[in-house]
């Protein structure tokens, strides 16, 4: 589902503008926001600490679970919404074994503790959520860089701001 948002600006056709809040618009129409520079951070008990060398990030999201309530009286299949699910966040990193943010992330797999995370997008908006680090898998290909693939299972709601 895509949408076009119009803002109350007057400008010459074809003119790039940046609003006071840093949003990029073209001739009064919002345009895409670059993802490069997005940060993923883990709360350390007093601050959110950026995880070093994060590559592609997938998630968070939201999925509405449903239950089938179709009966013999139904003429169409019927459903009820049940519980929402924030899903998973998965991402890759350039693995640096000596980096403390990556060490904390790796240790979180074994500590069975719910941690708080925050994704900060380049326009300043954020997604904050609690989750368990369920996977930290190192990759060491013969002719490439050392990486790790990480998965977080979200528990509870995602707060968008």
Residue pairs with C-beta under 8 A, 6 or more apart in sequence:
4 29
4 30
5 29
5 30
6 28
6 29
7 19
7 25
7 28
7 29
7 30
9 17
9 19
9 25
9 28
10 28
11 17
11 27
11 28
12 27
13 27
14 26
14 27
15 26
15 27
16 24
16 25
16 26
17 24
17 25
17 26
17 28
18 24
18 25
19 25
21 124
22 123
22 124
23 30
23 123
24 30
24 31
24 33
25 31
33 121
33 122
33 123
34 122
35 121
35 122
36 122
37 122
38 54
38 57
38 119
38 120
38 121
38 122
39 50
39 54
39 119
39 120
40 50
40 51
40 54
40 57
40 89
40 91
40 117
40 118
40 119
40 120
41 48
41 49
41 50
41 51
41 117
41 118
41 119
41 120
42 48
42 49
42 51
42 101
42 104
42 105
42 108
42 115
42 116
42 117
43 49
43 115
43 116
43 117
43 118
44 104
48 116
48 118
49 101
49 104
50 101
51 93
51 101
51 102
51 105
52 93
52 94
52 96
52 99
52 101
52 102
53 93
53 94
53 95
53 96
53 99
53 102
54 91
54 92
54 93
55 91
55 92
55 93
55 94
55 147
56 91
56 92
57 89
57 90
57 91
57 119
58 88
58 89
58 90
58 91
59 87
59 88
59 89
59 90
59 152
59 154
60 86
60 87
60 88
60 89
60 119
60 127
60 129
60 154
60 158
61 86
61 87
61 158
62 84
62 85
62 86
62 87
62 158
63 84
63 85
63 86
63 87
64 81
64 82
64 84
64 85
65 81
65 82
65 83
65 84
65 85
66 79
66 80
66 81
66 82
67 79
67 80
67 82
68 77
68 78
68 79
69 78
69 79
69 80
70 76
70 77
70 78
70 79
71 78
84 157
85 154
86 129
86 131
86 154
86 155
86 156
86 157
86 158
87 154
88 134
88 151
88 152
88 153
88 154
89 117
89 119
89 129
89 131
89 151
89 152
89 154
90 149
90 150
90 151
90 152
91 149
91 150
92 147
92 148
92 149
92 150
93 102
93 147
93 148
93 150
94 145
94 146
94 147
95 102
95 138
95 139
95 146
95 147
95 148
96 102
96 146
97 103
102 148
105 133
105 136
105 150
106 136
106 148
108 115
108 132
108 133
109 133
109 134
109 135
109 136
112 132
113 132
114 130
114 131
114 132
114 155
115 130
115 131
115 132
115 133
116 128
116 129
116 130
117 128
117 129
117 130
117 131
117 152
118 126
118 127
118 128
118 129
119 126
119 127
119 128
120 126
121 127
125 160
125 161
126 159
126 160
126 161
127 158
127 159
127 160
128 158
128 159
128 161
129 154
129 156
129 157
129 158
129 159
130 154
130 155
130 156
131 152
131 153
131 154
131 155
132 152
132 153
132 155
133 150
133 151
133 152
134 151
134 152
134 153
135 149
135 150
135 151
136 148
136 149
136 150
137 148
137 149
137 150
138 146
138 147
138 148
139 146
139 147
139 148
139 149
140 146
